[in-house]
Amino acid sequence: MSQHQPTAAKGGALRAPLFFLIMAGLIMIEGMTSGWNGALGILNMGLISAILALGVNMQWGYAGLFNTGVVGFIALGGLAPVLIAMPPTPGAFAAGGWQILIGLLIAVGSLVLTVWLNGRLKGKTRALGVIAVLVAGFFLYRAVFDPAVEAVQSINPSALGYLGGLGLPTLFAWPVGALLAAGAAWVIGKTALGLRSDYLAIATLGIGEIIVSVLRNEEWLARGVLNVNGIPRPWPVPYEIALQESPAFVERMAALGVDPVTGSTVLVKLLYTGLFVIVLALLLIAAQLALNSPWGRMMRAIRDNEISAAAMGKNVTRRHLQIFVIGSAVIGLAGAMMISLDGQMTPSSYNPLRYTFLIWVMVIVGGSGNNWGSVLGGVLIWYLWIKAEVWGPDLMSLITDQLADGAVKRHLVDSAAHMRLIVMGLVLILVLRFSPRGLLPER
């Protein structure tokens, strides 16, 4: 048996480089066949997806926390570039901005006072006191908040109609996105992490949808379904039009035999790639150091047997809260990066299928508990998600080529756009069948 152990270890060590080489080859083939604009676009969103998968893996792979509200933390992170990088709306704070903040403070103060009374009073007095504070706080909050919101939303509603941001560099919004998601995770964790895993999944699912619903409906915050466009790009990424108007850039592209329009778009995407690679590398180094530290071994011990870990004196709930906040912060960071890449905030685009289910597929396919597996799963599944939409119509046309024209053929061809869902399900089934621990299993 000892003779086979070095061979198995060597095979396991070669597994990760082999998969990453295959993934790099797929991106290279995409660039040479379909163009580097498309290939780099897939790669950039794949890198962001890898960061999202890394955050979910911290919660599930390290501690066994089943977070089904990923979409909510992504949306909170996406709010940060609006609050930080967008310029303030002229006259918004004077019209009702400060009044909105006062209304929110009244709401928070009412909740804090309710919790305090609930712990201090007893019997009927407690019930009456809690009800009185909640009712009075609600009506006072609405009396202050509603007129202020109406005043802010009436400021040039076709283009603005919201408070705006601070006008700071977009890079500052990335850590703020992490802090927003971490703060929400702390509040959620303090109440939900005492529940069993199945109840935790239900709670996070509902809370994630609540967060997205608030962003869709509160136009004063981020214009709701009207969207916020023109979010500034992070340094050092320029705009394509600025490059195309630069004589030095046009001259250099001419020397290389490249069209300036194509060259400018490729350069912009390459700069985004560089930024995302730096962030992913820093997170991956930190995650690997944490996973291989005594803290990481303790988290895995809690994941494998909470009762034994508690018997050894470990505060299981506190450690769960810690990793839940850290993982959510990473998810929020990726959410802010994604909005910076898109250049617009579209709350209506946040749906659980794309921003929760797909991220879980990335973690499971890559390998739960393995940071490198999360990176591989993020890039690979995003590549398949994009290409399946392209391959679907071609494949369906091939399948239905011999069918007579009619309702059945039209239905199959029209349904080709949903082929990506079938592909994701098929990939997940195949991985669970032939490699249940993922492509890069936890060591």
C-alpha positions in Angstrom: 0.0 0.0 0.0 2.8 2.4 0.8 4.2 2.0 -2.8 0.9 3.4 -4.2 0.7 6.4 -1.9 3.4 8.5 -3.6 1.8 7.9 -7.0 -1.7 8.9 -5.7 -0.2 12.1 -4.0 1.6 12.9 -7.3 -1.6 12.5 -9.2 -3.5 14.7 -6.8 -0.8 17.4 -7.1 -1.0 17.4 -10.9 -4.8 17.5 -10.9 -5.1 21.2 -10.2 -2.5 22.5 -12.7 -4.0 20.2 -15.4 -7.5 21.6 -14.9 -6.3 25.2 -14.9 -4.3 24.6 -18.0 -7.4 23.2 -19.7 -9.3 26.3 -18.6 -6.6 28.6 -19.9 -6.7 26.7 -23.2 -10.5 27.2 -23.5 -10.1 30.9 -23.0 -7.3 31.0 -25.6 -9.4 29.1 -28.1 -12.3 31.5 -27.5 -10.0 34.4 -28.1 -8.6 33.0 -31.4 -12.0 31.9 -32.7 -14.5 34.4 -31.5 -12.3 37.4 -30.7 -10.4 38.6 -27.7 -13.1 41.0 -26.6 -15.5 38.1 -26.0 -12.8 36.0 -24.4 -11.6 38.7 -22.0 -15.3 39.5 -21.2 -15.8 35.9 -20.2 -12.6 35.8 -18.2 -13.4 39.0 -16.3 -16.8 37.8 -15.1 -15.2 34.4 -14.5 -12.7 36.0 -12.1 -15.5 37.8 -10.3 -17.5 34.6 -10.1 -14.4 32.9 -8.6 -14.4 35.5 -5.8 -18.1 34.9 -5.2 -17.5 31.2 -5.1 -14.6 31.7 -2.7 -16.9 33.7 -0.3 -19.6 31.0 -0.4 -16.9 28.3 0.1 -15.7 30.0 3.2 -19.2 29.7 4.7 -20.0 26.2 3.4 -16.6 24.5 2.9 -15.1 25.9 6.1 -18.0 25.8 8.5 -20.9 24.0 6.8 -23.2 27.1 6.8 -25.9 26.8 4.1 -26.4 30.4 2.8 -29.2 30.6 0.2 -29.4 34.4 0.3 -26.2 35.0 -1.7 -28.0 37.3 -4.0 -28.8 39.7 -1.2 -25.2 40.2 -0.2 -24.2 40.6 -3.9 -26.8 43.3 -4.2 -25.6 45.1 -1.1 -22.1 45.1 -2.4 -23.4 46.4 -5.7 -25.0 49.4 -3.9 -21.5 50.6 -2.7 -20.4 52.1 -6.1 -23.6 54.1 -6.3 -23.2 55.5 -2.7 -19.4 56.1 -3.0 -18.5 56.8 -6.7 -21.6 58.6 -8.1 -21.7 62.4 -7.7 -24.3 63.7 -5.3 -27.6 64.8 -6.8 -27.7 68.6 -6.6 -30.2 69.8 -4.0 -31.2 66.2 -2.9 -29.9 66.5 0.7 -31.4 70.0 1.1 -34.8 68.8 -0.3 -35.1 65.7 2.0 -31.8 63.8 2.4 -31.2 64.8 6.0 -34.9 64.1 6.8 -34.5 60.6 5.3 -31.6 60.0 7.6 -33.6 61.2 10.6 -36.5 58.9 9.6 -34.1 55.9 9.4 -32.6 56.8 12.8 -36.2 56.9 14.3 -36.9 53.4 12.9 -33.6 52.0 14.2 -34.1 53.7 17.6 -37.7 52.3 17.9 -36.3 48.8 17.3 -33.5 49.2 19.8 -36.0 50.6 22.4 -38.3 47.7 21.7 -35.6 45.1 22.4 -34.5 47.0 25.5 -38.1 47.0 26.9 -38.6 43.4 26.0 -35.6 42.5 28.2 -36.5 44.8 31.1 -40.3 44.6 31.5 -42.4 41.6 32.4 -46.0 40.3 31.9 -48.7 42.6 30.4 -46.5 45.7 31.0 -43.9 44.3 28.6 -46.5 43.5 25.9 -48.2 46.9 26.1 -44.8 48.7 26.2 -43.5 46.9 23.1 -46.7 47.4 21.1 -46.8 51.1 22.1 -43.2 51.7 21.0 -43.6 49.9 17.7 -46.9 51.6 16.8 -45.6 55.1 17.8 -42.3 54.5 16.1 -43.9 53.4 12.9 -46.2 56.4 12.5 -43.4 58.8 13.5 -41.1 57.2 11.0 -43.6 57.4 8.2 -44.5 61.0 9.0 -40.8 62.0 8.7 -39.7 59.6 6.0 -42.4 59.7 3.3 -42.4 63.5 2.6 -38.6 63.4 2.4 -38.6 60.5 -0.1 -41.2 62.3 -2.3 -39.1 65.5 -2.3 -35.9 63.7 -3.3 -37.6 61.6 -6.0 -39.1 64.7 -7.6 -35.7 66.1 -8.5 -35.3 65.4 -12.2 -36.9 62.0 -11.9 -36.2 61.0 -15.5 -32.4 61.1 -14.9 -31.8 61.4 -11.2 -34.5 61.2 -8.5 -32.2 59.8 -5.8 -29.6 61.0 -3.3 -26.6 60.2 -5.3 -23.2 59.4 -3.9 -20.1 61.0 -2.5 -18.1 61.4 -5.7 -15.1 59.4 -4.5 -12.9 57.1 -6.5 -14.6 53.9 -7.4 -11.9 51.7 -5.9 -13.0 53.0 -2.5 -16.4 51.5 -3.1 -15.0 47.9 -3.2 -14.1 47.7 0.5 -17.3 49.6 1.3 -19.3 46.9 -0.5 -17.5 44.3 1.6 -18.4 46.3 4.8 -22.1 46.7 3.8 -22.4 42.9 3.2 -20.5 42.1 6.4 -22.7 44.5 8.5 -25.9 42.8 7.1 -24.4 39.4 7.7 -23.6 40.3 11.4 -27.2 41.4 12.0 -28.6 38.3 10.2 -26.1 36.0 11.9 -26.9 37.2 15.4 -30.5 36.1 14.9 -30.3 33.2 12.4 -27.2 31.3 13.3 -28.8 29.8 16.3 -31.1 27.9 14.0 -30.6 24.4 12.5 -29.0 24.3 9.0 -32.3 23.9 7.2 -33.9 26.8 9.0 -30.8 28.9 8.4 -31.2 28.2 4.7 -34.9 29.3 4.8 -34.0 32.4 6.8 -31.2 33.6 4.5 -33.3 32.9 1.4 -36.0 35.2 2.7 -33.6 37.9 3.9 -31.8 37.9 0.6 -35.1 38.5 -1.3 -36.0 41.3 1.2 -32.7 43.1 0.5 -33.3 42.8 -3.3 -36.9 44.0 -2.9 -35.8 47.1 -1.0 -33.3 48.0 -3.7 -35.9 47.6 -6.4 -38.5 49.7 -4.7 -36.6 52.5 -2.8 -35.9 54.8 -5.7 -34.3 57.5 -3.4 -31.5 55.0 -2.7 -30.4 53.7 -6.1 -33.3 54.7 -8.4 -34.9 51.2 -8.1 -35.9 49.7 -11.4 -35.0 52.9 -13.2 -31.3 51.9 -12.7 -28.2 54.0 -12.1 -26.1 54.4 -15.2 -22.7 55.9 -15.8 -21.0 54.6 -12.7 -17.3 55.8 -12.9 -14.7 53.2 -13.7 -11.9 52.3 -11.2 -8.4 53.6 -11.6 -6.5 53.0 -13.9 -9.2 51.8 -16.4 -9.8 54.5 -19.0 -12.8 54.9 -21.3 -12.5 53.6 -24.9 -13.5 56.9 -26.4 -10.6 58.7 -24.6 -8.1 56.2 -26.0 -9.5 56.5 -29.5 -9.1 60.3 -29.3 -5.5 60.0 -28.2 -3.1 60.5 -31.1 -0.4 58.5 -29.3 -2.7 55.5 -28.8 -4.0 55.6 -32.4 -0.4 55.8 -33.7 0.7 52.8 -31.6 -2.3 50.7 -32.7 -1.5 51.6 -36.3 2.1 50.5 -35.8 0.8 47.2 -34.5 -1.7 46.8 -37.3 -4.7 46.9 -34.9 -7.9 48.8 -35.4 -8.0 51.5 -32.6 -11.6 50.7 -31.7 -10.7 47.0 -31.2 -7.5 47.9 -29.5 -9.1 50.3 -27.0 -11.8 47.7 -26.0 -9.2 45.0 -25.5 -6.9 47.2 -23.5 -9.8 48.3 -21.2 -10.7 44.6 -20.6 -7.1 43.7 -20.0 -6.8 46.4 -17.3 -9.9 45.1 -15.6 -8.4 41.6 -15.8 -5.3 42.9 -14.0 -7.3 44.5 -11.2 -9.5 41.4 -10.7 -6.4 39.1 -10.7 -4.7 41.2 -8.0 -7.8 41.1 -5.8 -8.4 37.4 -6.3 -4.7 36.6 -5.7 -4.7 38.6 -2.4 -8.0 36.9 -1.3 -6.7 33.5 -2.3 -3.4 33.9 -0.3 -5.3 35.1 2.8 -7.8 32.2 2.5 -5.1 29.6 2.1 -3.1 31.0 5.1 -6.3 31.0 7.2 -7.4 27.5 6.1 -4.0 26.0 7.0 -3.7 27.8 10.3 -4.9 26.5 13.7 -8.0 28.7 13.2 -8.8 26.9 9.9 -8.4 23.5 11.5 -10.7 24.6 14.3 -13.3 25.7 11.8 -13.2 22.4 10.0 -13.4 20.5 13.3 -16.6 22.5 14.1 -18.0 21.7 10.7 -17.3 18.0 11.0 -18.7 17.6 14.6 -20.2 20.6 16.4 -21.0 18.6 19.5 -17.4 17.4 20.0 -16.0 20.9 19.2 -18.4 22.4 21.8 -17.3 19.8 24.3 -13.7 20.9 23.7 -14.6 24.4 24.8 -15.1 26.0 21.4 -17.8 28.7 21.0 -19.5 27.2 18.0 -22.1 30.0 17.5 -19.5 32.7 17.7 -17.2 31.0 15.2 -20.1 30.5 12.9 -20.9 34.2 13.1 -17.3 35.0 12.4 -17.0 33.0 9.2 -20.5 34.0 8.1 -19.5 37.7 8.2 -16.1 37.0 6.5 -17.7 35.0 3.7 -20.4 37.6 3.2 -17.8 40.4 3.1 -16.0 38.6 0.2 -19.3 38.2 -1.6 -20.1 41.9 -1.1 -16.6 42.8 -2.5 -17.3 40.8 -5.6 -20.7 42.5 -5.9 -19.1 45.9 -5.9 -16.5 44.8 -8.5 -19.2 43.5 -10.8 -21.1 46.8 -10.7 -17.9 48.6 -11.5 -17.3 46.4 -14.5 -20.9 46.8 -15.8 -21.0 50.6 -15.2 -24.6 50.5 -14.0 -26.7 49.4 -11.1 -29.8 47.4 -12.2 -31.6 46.0 -9.1 -34.2 44.2 -11.3 -31.4 41.9 -12.6 -30.7 40.3 -9.2 -32.4 37.0 -9.3 -31.6 33.8 -7.2 -31.1 31.6 -10.2 -28.1 33.6 -11.5 -26.7 35.0 -8.2 -27.4 32.1 -5.8 -28.0 28.8 -7.5 -25.2 29.3 -10.1 -22.7 30.3 -7.4 -23.5 27.1 -5.5 -23.0 25.1 -8.7 -19.5 26.7 -8.9 -18.6 25.7 -5.4 -19.9 22.1 -5.7 -18.3 21.5 -9.1 -15.0 23.1 -8.1 -14.7 21.3 -4.8 -16.3 22.3 -1.5 -13.6 23.2 1.1 -10.9 23.8 -1.5 -10.1 27.4 -2.3 -8.5 26.5 -5.6 -11.5 24.5 -6.4 -13.7 27.5 -5.9 -11.6 29.5 -8.3 -11.7 26.8 -10.9 -15.4 26.3 -10.5 -16.1 30.0 -10.8 -14.3 30.4 -14.1 -15.3 27.1 -15.6 -19.0 27.3 -14.8 -19.2 30.9 -16.0 -17.6 29.9 -19.3 -20.1 27.1 -19.7 -23.0 29.4 -18.7 -22.1 31.9 -21.4 -21.2 29.3 -24.1 -24.3 27.2 -23.5 -26.4 30.1 -24.6 -24.4 30.3 -27.9 -24.3 26.5 -28.4 -28.0 26.0 -27.6 -29.6 27.3 -30.8 -27.0 25.5 -33.0 -27.5 22.3 -31.2 -31.3 22.6 -31.3 -31.2 23.4 -35.0 -29.1 20.2 -35.6 -31.6 18.1 -33.5 -34.7 19.5 -35.2 -33.2 19.6 -38.8 -35.1 16.5 -39.8 -38.4 17.4 -38.2 -41.2 18.8 -40.3 -42.1 22.4 -39.8 -44.8 22.8 -37.2 -45.6 23.7 -33.6 -43.3 21.1 -32.1 -40.3 22.3 -34.1 -41.0 25.9 -33.4 -41.3 25.2 -29.7 -38.0 23.3 -29.5 -36.2 26.1 -31.5 -37.7 28.8 -29.3 -36.7 27.0 -26.2 -33.0 26.7 -27.2 -32.2 29.8 -25.1 -32.9 27.7 -22.0 -30.3 25.2 -23.0 -27.9 26.7 -20.4 -30.1 25.5 -17.6 -30.0 21.9 -18.9 -26.2 22.2 -19.3 -25.8 23.3 -15.7 -28.0 20.5 -14.4 -26.1 18.0 -16.6 -22.7 19.2 -15.4 -23.8 19.1 -11.8 -25.1 15.5 -12.2 -22.0 14.3 -13.9 -19.7 15.8 -11.3 -21.7 14.4 -8.4 -21.7 11.0 -10.1 -18.1 10.7 -11.1 -16.4 13.1 -8.7 -18.7 13.7 -5.7 -16.2 15.9 -3.8 -15.7 18.1 -6.9 -13.0 18.5 -9.5 -10.5 19.6 -6.9 -11.5 17.8 -3.6 -10.6 19.1 -0.2 -7.4 17.7 1.0 
